Amino acid sequence: MLNGYGDVILEGVGLTLQLALSSMALAIVLGLLGAAFRLSPIRPLAWLGELYSTVIRGIPDLVLILLIFYGGQDVINRVAPLLGYDDYIDLNPLLTGVFTLGFIFGAYLSETFRGAFMGIPKGQMEAGLAYGMSSVQIFFRVLVPQMIRLAIPGFTNNWLVLTKATALISVVGLQDMMFKAKQAADATRQPFTFYLAVAVLYLVITSVSLLLLKWLERCYSVGVRAAEL
Amino acid sequence: MIFDYTVIQANLPLYLSGLLETLKLLGISLLLGLLVALPLALMRVSSRRWVSGLAWLYTYVIRGTPMLVQLFLIYYGLAQFAAVRESVLWPMLSNATFCACLAFAINTSAYTAEIIAGSLRSTPHGEIEAARAMGMSRSLMYRRILLPSALRRALPQYSNEVIMMLQTTSLASIVTLMDLTGAARTVNAQYYLPFEAYITVGVIYLCITLVFVRLFKLAERRWLAYLSPRKG
Protein backbone atom coordinates (compact mmCIF):
# COMPACT_ATOMS: atom_id res chain seq x y z
CA MET A 1 0.00 0.00 0.00
CA LEU A 2 1.23 3.51 -0.85
CA ASN A 3 4.45 2.25 -2.51
CA GLY A 4 5.32 0.30 0.61
CA TYR A 5 5.23 3.41 2.75
CA GLY A 6 1.83 2.59 4.25
CA ASP A 7 3.36 0.62 7.12
CA VAL A 8 5.86 3.37 7.85
CA ILE A 9 3.08 5.92 8.19
CA LEU A 10 0.97 3.58 10.30
CA GLU A 11 3.97 3.27 12.61
CA GLY A 12 3.85 7.05 12.97
CA VAL A 13 0.17 6.88 13.94
CA GLY A 14 1.15 5.10 17.15
CA LEU A 15 3.58 7.85 18.02
CA THR A 16 1.03 10.57 17.22
CA LEU A 17 -1.55 8.91 19.48
CA GLN A 18 1.00 8.36 22.22
CA LEU A 19 2.01 12.01 22.04
CA ALA A 20 -1.58 13.27 22.01
CA LEU A 21 -2.76 11.08 24.89
CA SER A 22 0.26 11.66 27.12
CA SER A 23 0.20 15.41 26.63
CA MET A 24 -3.53 15.45 27.33
CA ALA A 25 -2.91 13.63 30.61
CA LEU A 26 -0.33 16.25 31.59
CA ALA A 27 -2.62 19.04 30.36
CA ILE A 28 -5.48 17.77 32.54
CA VAL A 29 -3.26 17.91 35.62
CA LEU A 30 -1.98 21.39 34.77
CA GLY A 31 -5.48 22.51 33.77
CA LEU A 32 -6.98 21.43 37.09
CA LEU A 33 -4.13 23.12 38.92
CA GLY A 34 -4.53 26.26 36.84
CA ALA A 35 -8.30 26.35 37.39
CA ALA A 36 -7.85 25.81 41.14
CA PHE A 37 -5.31 28.66 41.17
CA ARG A 38 -7.56 31.01 39.23
CA LEU A 39 -10.52 30.34 41.51
CA SER A 40 -8.43 30.54 44.65
CA PRO A 41 -9.26 33.31 47.14
CA ILE A 42 -5.52 33.88 47.61
CA ARG A 43 -4.73 36.80 45.33
CA PRO A 44 -1.17 35.98 44.19
CA LEU A 45 -2.24 32.43 43.27
CA ALA A 46 -5.17 33.74 41.24
CA TRP A 47 -2.82 36.13 39.42
CA LEU A 48 -0.39 33.34 38.72
CA GLY A 49 -3.17 31.23 37.20
CA GLU A 50 -4.35 34.18 35.16
CA LEU A 51 -0.82 34.92 33.95
CA TYR A 52 -0.31 31.29 32.87
CA SER A 53 -3.52 31.09 30.87
CA THR A 54 -3.24 34.55 29.28
CA VAL A 55 0.40 34.36 28.26
CA ILE A 56 0.31 30.83 26.90
CA ARG A 57 -2.94 31.35 25.02
CA GLY A 58 -1.67 34.60 23.53
CA ILE A 59 1.42 33.08 21.91
CA PRO A 60 1.25 30.74 18.88
CA ASP A 61 1.82 27.05 19.65
CA LEU A 62 4.60 26.91 17.07
CA VAL A 63 6.55 29.72 18.76
CA LEU A 64 6.23 28.01 22.14
CA ILE A 65 7.29 24.69 20.64
CA LEU A 66 10.37 26.24 19.03
CA LEU A 67 11.17 28.13 22.23
CA ILE A 68 10.95 25.07 24.45
CA PHE A 69 12.77 22.75 22.05
CA TYR A 70 15.66 25.04 21.16
CA GLY A 71 15.69 26.92 24.45
CA GLY A 72 15.43 23.70 26.46
CA GLN A 73 18.28 22.17 24.49
CA ASP A 74 20.35 25.28 25.17
CA VAL A 75 19.65 25.31 28.91
CA ILE A 76 20.29 21.61 29.39
CA ASN A 77 23.62 21.77 27.63
CA ARG A 78 24.67 24.73 29.72
CA VAL A 79 23.59 23.20 33.00
CA ALA A 80 24.83 19.64 32.39
CA PRO A 81 28.58 20.51 32.36
CA LEU A 82 28.12 22.25 35.70
CA LEU A 83 26.84 18.95 37.06
CA GLY A 84 29.86 17.12 35.68
CA TYR A 85 28.26 15.71 32.53
CA ASP A 86 30.26 16.64 29.46
CA ASP A 87 28.58 14.91 26.48
CA TYR A 88 26.24 16.88 24.27
CA ILE A 89 22.66 16.05 25.23
CA ASP A 90 19.95 15.73 22.61
CA LEU A 91 16.43 16.25 23.88
CA ASN A 92 14.11 13.30 23.39
CA PRO A 93 11.53 14.68 20.94
CA LEU A 94 8.64 12.62 22.32
CA LEU A 95 9.29 13.56 25.93
CA THR A 96 9.84 17.21 25.11
CA GLY A 97 6.78 17.19 22.85
CA VAL A 98 4.61 15.77 25.64
CA PHE A 99 5.91 18.38 28.04
CA THR A 100 5.43 21.24 25.56
CA LEU A 101 1.93 20.33 24.40
CA GLY A 102 0.89 19.47 27.95
CA PHE A 103 2.10 22.84 29.14
CA ILE A 104 0.34 24.71 26.30
CA PHE A 105 -2.97 22.88 26.52
CA GLY A 106 -2.97 22.99 30.30
CA ALA A 107 -3.60 26.71 29.84
CA TYR A 108 -6.56 26.10 27.51
CA LEU A 109 -7.98 23.41 29.80
CA SER A 110 -7.66 25.65 32.85
CA GLU A 111 -10.13 27.99 31.10
CA THR A 112 -12.49 25.11 30.29
CA PHE A 113 -12.32 23.75 33.84
CA ARG A 114 -12.73 27.17 35.40
CA GLY A 115 -15.92 27.76 33.43
CA ALA A 116 -17.20 24.31 34.40
CA PHE A 117 -16.45 24.82 38.10
CA MET A 118 -18.27 28.14 38.01
CA GLY A 119 -21.31 26.38 36.53
CA ILE A 120 -21.78 24.26 39.66
CA PRO A 121 -24.42 25.71 42.00
CA LYS A 122 -22.92 27.22 45.14
CA GLY A 123 -25.24 25.16 47.35
CA GLN A 124 -23.29 22.03 46.42
CA MET A 125 -20.16 23.38 48.04
CA GLU A 126 -22.05 24.66 51.04
CA ALA A 127 -23.64 21.25 51.50
CA GLY A 128 -20.16 19.71 51.48
CA LEU A 129 -19.05 22.22 54.10
CA ALA A 130 -22.12 21.45 56.18
CA TYR A 131 -21.14 17.77 56.15
CA GLY A 132 -17.80 18.79 57.62
CA MET A 133 -15.69 17.95 54.55
CA SER A 134 -12.31 19.57 54.19
CA SER A 135 -11.80 21.80 51.16
CA VAL A 136 -9.71 19.12 49.43
CA GLN A 137 -12.50 16.59 50.01
CA ILE A 138 -15.08 19.03 48.65
CA PHE A 139 -12.90 19.60 45.59
CA PHE A 140 -12.48 15.93 44.71
CA ARG A 141 -15.77 14.48 46.00
CA VAL A 142 -18.28 17.18 45.19
CA LEU A 143 -16.89 19.58 42.62
CA VAL A 144 -14.79 17.45 40.26
CA PRO A 145 -17.44 14.76 39.54
CA GLN A 146 -20.01 17.43 38.65
CA MET A 147 -17.52 19.56 36.79
CA ILE A 148 -16.75 16.76 34.32
CA ARG A 149 -20.20 16.88 32.75
CA LEU A 150 -20.01 20.64 32.28
CA ALA A 151 -16.44 20.47 30.97
CA ILE A 152 -16.95 17.81 28.30
CA PRO A 153 -18.01 20.12 25.43
CA GLY A 154 -15.03 22.43 26.00
CA PHE A 155 -12.77 19.46 26.61
CA THR A 156 -13.81 17.91 23.30
CA ASN A 157 -12.78 21.09 21.56
CA ASN A 158 -9.44 21.25 23.39
CA TRP A 159 -8.72 17.61 22.61
CA LEU A 160 -9.38 18.08 18.89
CA VAL A 161 -7.12 21.14 18.75
CA LEU A 162 -4.43 19.25 20.68
CA THR A 163 -4.61 16.25 18.34
CA LYS A 164 -4.16 18.51 15.36
CA ALA A 165 -1.35 20.43 17.07
CA THR A 166 0.69 17.23 17.40
CA ALA A 167 1.50 17.64 13.71
CA LEU A 168 3.63 20.65 14.67
CA ILE A 169 6.00 18.51 16.73
CA SER A 170 7.12 16.88 13.48
CA VAL A 171 8.69 20.24 12.60
CA VAL A 172 11.17 19.80 15.44
CA GLY A 173 11.97 16.21 14.58
CA LEU A 174 9.49 13.83 16.20
CA GLN A 175 8.96 10.94 13.78
CA ASP A 176 5.18 10.97 14.00
CA MET A 177 2.92 10.24 11.04
CA MET A 178 3.39 13.74 9.64
CA PHE A 179 7.17 13.32 9.69
CA LYS A 180 6.93 9.89 8.06
CA ALA A 181 4.64 11.28 5.39
CA LYS A 182 7.15 14.01 4.62
CA GLN A 183 9.90 11.43 4.27
CA ALA A 184 7.74 9.29 2.00
CA ALA A 185 6.73 12.35 -0.02
CA ASP A 186 10.35 13.37 -0.52
CA ALA A 187 11.41 9.86 -1.49
CA THR A 188 8.61 9.09 -3.92
CA ARG A 189 7.88 12.63 -5.17
CA GLN A 190 4.21 12.06 -4.51
CA PRO A 191 3.55 14.64 -1.79
CA PHE A 192 -0.17 14.95 -2.47
CA THR A 193 -0.79 11.23 -2.03
CA PHE A 194 1.01 11.04 1.29
CA TYR A 195 -0.27 14.25 2.83
CA LEU A 196 -3.77 13.24 1.79
CA ALA A 197 -3.27 9.88 3.49
CA VAL A 198 -2.19 11.66 6.66
CA ALA A 199 -5.16 14.03 6.41
CA VAL A 200 -7.47 11.01 6.24
CA LEU A 201 -5.77 9.44 9.26
CA TYR A 202 -6.20 12.65 11.27
CA LEU A 203 -9.83 12.79 10.19
CA VAL A 204 -10.34 9.22 11.43
CA ILE A 205 -8.74 10.08 14.77
CA THR A 206 -10.84 13.21 15.24
CA SER A 207 -14.05 11.44 14.15
CA VAL A 208 -13.52 8.54 16.55
CA SER A 209 -12.73 10.95 19.37
CA LEU A 210 -15.88 12.92 18.64
CA LEU A 211 -18.00 9.78 18.85
CA LEU A 212 -16.33 8.59 22.05
CA LEU A 213 -16.66 11.96 23.77
CA LYS A 214 -20.32 12.26 22.70
CA TRP A 215 -20.92 8.89 24.32
CA LEU A 216 -19.05 9.96 27.44
CA GLU A 217 -21.12 13.11 27.63
CA ARG A 218 -24.30 11.02 27.49
CA CYS A 219 -22.98 8.85 30.32
CA TYR A 220 -22.26 11.84 32.51
CA SER A 221 -25.56 13.52 31.69
CA VAL A 222 -27.73 10.64 32.84
CA GLY A 223 -30.27 12.15 35.19
CA VAL A 224 -29.87 15.67 33.86
CA ARG A 225 -32.71 16.90 31.75
CA ALA A 226 -31.76 18.95 28.71
CA ALA A 227 -33.45 22.32 28.44
CA GLU A 228 -36.48 21.95 26.21
CA LEU A 229 -37.05 24.95 24.01
CA MET B 1 22.43 32.64 31.08
CA ILE B 2 22.68 36.29 30.21
CA PHE B 3 20.19 37.76 27.80
CA ASP B 4 21.91 39.39 24.88
CA TYR B 5 19.47 41.96 23.61
CA THR B 6 21.90 43.82 21.37
CA VAL B 7 21.28 41.13 18.75
CA ILE B 8 17.55 41.73 18.91
CA GLN B 9 18.06 45.46 18.60
CA ALA B 10 20.28 44.95 15.57
CA ASN B 11 17.62 42.75 13.99
CA LEU B 12 14.69 45.00 14.76
CA PRO B 13 14.07 45.77 11.06
CA LEU B 14 13.79 42.03 10.40
CA TYR B 15 11.16 41.71 13.14
CA LEU B 16 9.34 44.75 11.83
CA SER B 17 9.11 43.39 8.29
CA GLY B 18 8.03 40.08 9.84
CA LEU B 19 5.27 41.87 11.69
CA LEU B 20 4.05 43.45 8.45
CA GLU B 21 4.15 40.07 6.69
CA THR B 22 2.16 38.46 9.51
CA LEU B 23 -0.47 41.20 9.43
CA LYS B 24 -0.64 40.98 5.63
CA LEU B 25 -1.16 37.20 5.71
CA LEU B 26 -3.75 37.58 8.46
CA GLY B 27 -5.65 40.37 6.68
CA ILE B 28 -5.80 38.64 3.31
CA SER B 29 -6.78 35.24 4.68
CA LEU B 30 -9.44 36.66 7.01
CA LEU B 31 -10.98 38.71 4.20
CA LEU B 32 -11.02 35.82 1.72
CA GLY B 33 -12.17 33.43 4.44
CA LEU B 34 -15.07 35.67 5.40
CA LEU B 35 -16.15 36.03 1.76
CA VAL B 36 -16.30 32.25 1.38
CA ALA B 37 -17.78 31.71 4.84
CA LEU B 38 -20.92 33.78 4.23
CA PRO B 39 -22.42 31.70 1.38
CA LEU B 40 -21.14 28.58 3.12
CA ALA B 41 -23.04 29.50 6.30
CA LEU B 42 -26.20 30.10 4.27
CA MET B 43 -25.76 26.66 2.69
CA ARG B 44 -25.20 25.16 6.12
CA VAL B 45 -28.57 26.38 7.45
CA SER B 46 -30.41 25.51 4.24
CA SER B 47 -33.41 23.23 4.67
CA ARG B 48 -32.35 21.26 1.58
CA ARG B 49 -30.52 18.26 2.94
CA TRP B 50 -27.90 17.91 0.19
CA VAL B 51 -27.03 21.62 0.27
CA SER B 52 -26.47 21.68 4.02
CA GLY B 53 -24.80 18.26 3.84
CA LEU B 54 -22.28 19.55 1.33
CA ALA B 55 -21.39 22.52 3.53
CA TRP B 56 -21.22 20.21 6.54
CA LEU B 57 -18.77 17.91 4.76
CA TYR B 58 -16.53 20.84 3.84
CA THR B 59 -16.39 22.25 7.36
CA TYR B 60 -16.07 18.79 8.91
CA VAL B 61 -13.09 17.80 6.79
CA ILE B 62 -11.31 21.15 7.17
CA ARG B 63 -11.92 21.31 10.90
CA GLY B 64 -10.93 17.67 11.38
CA THR B 65 -7.46 17.91 9.83
CA PRO B 66 -4.41 19.89 10.99
CA MET B 67 -3.65 23.23 9.37
CA LEU B 68 -0.10 22.03 8.70
CA VAL B 69 -1.37 19.13 6.58
CA GLN B 70 -3.65 21.45 4.61
CA LEU B 71 -0.77 23.85 4.01
CA PHE B 72 1.54 21.05 2.85
CA LEU B 73 -1.17 19.60 0.62
CA ILE B 74 -1.50 22.91 -1.19
CA TYR B 75 2.12 24.06 -1.21
CA TYR B 76 3.97 20.77 -1.77
CA GLY B 77 1.12 18.46 -2.77
CA LEU B 78 -0.37 20.19 -5.80
CA ALA B 79 3.00 20.16 -7.60
CA GLN B 80 2.63 16.40 -7.94
CA PHE B 81 0.18 16.80 -10.81
CA ALA B 82 1.50 17.71 -14.23
CA ALA B 83 -1.85 19.30 -15.06
CA VAL B 84 -1.36 21.78 -12.21
CA ARG B 85 2.24 22.51 -13.14
CA GLU B 86 1.23 23.31 -16.71
CA SER B 87 -1.86 25.32 -15.86
CA VAL B 88 -2.09 29.11 -15.93
CA LEU B 89 -2.44 29.08 -12.15
CA TRP B 90 1.01 27.56 -11.63
CA PRO B 91 2.93 30.85 -11.18
CA MET B 92 0.56 31.58 -8.30
CA LEU B 93 0.47 28.06 -6.87
CA SER B 94 4.25 27.86 -6.74
CA ASN B 95 4.34 31.06 -4.70
CA ALA B 96 4.58 30.44 -0.97
CA THR B 97 2.68 33.59 0.01
CA PHE B 98 -0.21 32.71 -2.29
CA CYS B 99 -0.35 29.11 -1.04
CA ALA B 100 -0.21 30.18 2.59
CA CYS B 101 -3.01 32.71 2.11
CA LEU B 102 -5.08 30.14 0.23
CA ALA B 103 -4.60 27.48 2.90
CA PHE B 104 -5.32 29.90 5.74
CA ALA B 105 -8.39 31.29 3.96
CA ILE B 106 -9.81 27.81 3.37
CA ASN B 107 -9.18 26.92 7.01
CA THR B 108 -10.74 30.03 8.50
CA SER B 109 -13.70 29.89 6.09
CA ALA B 110 -14.75 26.55 7.58
CA TYR B 111 -14.56 27.75 11.17
CA THR B 112 -16.20 31.09 10.38
CA ALA B 113 -19.01 29.40 8.45
CA GLU B 114 -19.82 27.28 11.50
CA ILE B 115 -19.80 30.38 13.72
CA ILE B 116 -22.14 32.32 11.42
CA ALA B 117 -24.39 29.29 10.90
CA GLY B 118 -24.70 28.82 14.65
CA SER B 119 -25.53 32.46 15.02
CA LEU B 120 -28.16 32.29 12.24
CA ARG B 121 -29.77 29.26 13.88
CA SER B 122 -30.08 31.05 17.20
CA THR B 123 -32.10 33.90 15.68
CA PRO B 124 -35.24 34.39 17.81
CA HIS B 125 -38.14 32.78 16.01
CA GLY B 126 -40.34 35.82 16.49
CA GLU B 127 -38.06 37.92 14.29
CA ILE B 128 -38.51 35.52 11.40
CA GLU B 129 -42.28 35.35 11.91
CA ALA B 130 -42.45 39.15 12.02
CA ALA B 131 -40.47 39.40 8.78
CA ARG B 132 -42.80 36.88 7.11
CA ALA B 133 -45.83 38.73 8.42
CA MET B 134 -44.47 41.89 6.81
CA GLY B 135 -44.50 40.00 3.52
CA MET B 136 -40.72 40.01 3.06
CA SER B 137 -39.28 37.72 0.44
CA ARG B 138 -36.63 35.20 1.43
CA SER B 139 -33.69 37.26 0.19
CA LEU B 140 -35.03 40.47 1.69
CA MET B 141 -35.50 38.72 5.03
CA TYR B 142 -31.91 37.47 4.96
CA ARG B 143 -30.60 40.88 3.97
CA ARG B 144 -32.55 42.99 6.41
CA ILE B 145 -33.34 40.74 9.37
CA LEU B 146 -31.29 37.55 9.63
CA LEU B 147 -27.80 38.53 8.52
CA PRO B 148 -27.47 41.91 10.29
CA SER B 149 -28.44 40.43 13.63
CA ALA B 150 -26.63 37.10 13.16
CA LEU B 151 -23.38 38.75 12.12
CA ARG B 152 -23.48 40.99 15.16
CA ARG B 153 -24.15 38.12 17.51
CA ALA B 154 -21.27 36.19 15.91
CA LEU B 155 -18.83 38.93 16.88
CA PRO B 156 -17.60 37.52 20.24
CA GLN B 157 -16.90 34.10 18.72
CA TYR B 158 -15.39 35.62 15.61
CA SER B 159 -12.92 37.53 17.76
CA ASN B 160 -11.66 34.16 19.03
CA GLU B 161 -11.34 32.95 15.47
CA VAL B 162 -9.33 36.04 14.48
CA ILE B 163 -6.92 35.45 17.36
CA MET B 164 -6.62 31.77 16.46
CA MET B 165 -5.86 32.81 12.88
CA LEU B 166 -3.18 35.24 14.06
CA GLN B 167 -1.51 32.31 15.76
CA THR B 168 -2.03 30.05 12.78
CA THR B 169 -0.18 32.45 10.48
CA SER B 170 2.99 31.42 12.36
CA LEU B 171 2.87 28.22 10.26
CA ALA B 172 3.82 30.34 7.25
CA SER B 173 7.39 30.27 8.56
CA ILE B 174 7.46 26.51 7.85
CA VAL B 175 6.96 27.14 4.13
CA THR B 176 9.89 29.59 4.07
CA LEU B 177 7.91 32.83 4.54
CA MET B 178 9.51 35.55 6.64
CA ASP B 179 6.67 36.39 8.98
CA LEU B 180 7.24 37.15 12.67
CA THR B 181 8.03 33.54 13.50
CA GLY B 182 10.20 33.31 10.39
CA ALA B 183 12.19 36.33 11.61
CA ALA B 184 12.68 34.68 15.00
CA ARG B 185 13.82 31.44 13.36
CA THR B 186 16.34 33.36 11.26
CA VAL B 187 17.73 35.17 14.28
CA ASN B 188 17.98 31.91 16.21
CA ALA B 189 19.68 30.16 13.30
CA GLN B 190 22.22 32.97 12.87
CA TYR B 191 23.15 33.70 16.47
CA TYR B 192 21.88 30.62 18.32
CA LEU B 193 20.02 32.67 20.89
CA PRO B 194 16.72 30.76 21.21
CA PHE B 195 15.45 32.57 24.28
CA GLU B 196 16.04 36.09 23.01
CA ALA B 197 14.72 35.30 19.54
CA TYR B 198 11.54 33.46 20.51
CA ILE B 199 10.63 35.36 23.66
CA THR B 200 10.78 38.62 21.74
CA VAL B 201 8.46 37.29 19.10
CA GLY B 202 6.20 35.76 21.73
CA VAL B 203 5.83 39.14 23.39
CA ILE B 204 5.00 40.75 20.03
CA TYR B 205 2.30 38.13 19.37
CA LEU B 206 0.94 38.67 22.86
CA CYS B 207 0.74 42.43 22.26
CA ILE B 208 -1.08 41.98 18.94
CA THR B 209 -3.49 39.58 20.64
CA LEU B 210 -4.23 42.08 23.41
CA VAL B 211 -4.78 44.84 20.81
CA PHE B 212 -7.24 42.61 18.94
CA VAL B 213 -9.08 41.74 22.15
CA ARG B 214 -9.41 45.46 22.89
CA LEU B 215 -10.56 46.28 19.35
CA PHE B 216 -13.22 43.58 19.43
CA LYS B 217 -14.40 44.85 22.83
CA LEU B 218 -14.88 48.27 21.23
CA ALA B 219 -16.63 46.70 18.24
CA GLU B 220 -18.95 44.79 20.55
CA ARG B 221 -19.74 47.96 22.43
CA ARG B 222 -20.60 49.59 19.11
CA TRP B 223 -22.63 46.81 17.48
CA LEU B 224 -23.79 44.66 20.36
CA ALA B 225 -24.73 47.43 22.79
CA TYR B 226 -28.39 46.38 22.59
CA LEU B 227 -27.53 42.96 24.03
CA SER B 228 -25.31 44.06 26.91
CA PRO B 229 -26.75 44.02 30.41
CA ARG B 230 -28.07 47.38 31.48
CA LYS B 231 -25.71 49.33 33.68
CA GLY B 232 -27.17 50.87 36.78
Interface residues (C-beta under 8 A of the other chain):
Chain A: V55 G58 I59 P60 D61 L62 V63 L64 L66 L67 Y70 G71 Q73 D74 V75 R78 L160 K164 A165 T166 A167 L168 S170 V171 M178 K182 A185 R189 Q190 P191 F192 T193 Y195 L196 V198 A199 Y202 L203 T206 S207
Chain B: M1 V61 R63 G64 T65 P66 M67 L68 V69 Q70 F72 L73 Y76 G77 L78 A79 Q80 F81 I163 L166 Q167 T168 T169 S170 L171 S173 I174 T181 A184 R185 N188 Y192 P194 F195 Y198 I199 V201 G202 Y205 L206 T209 L210
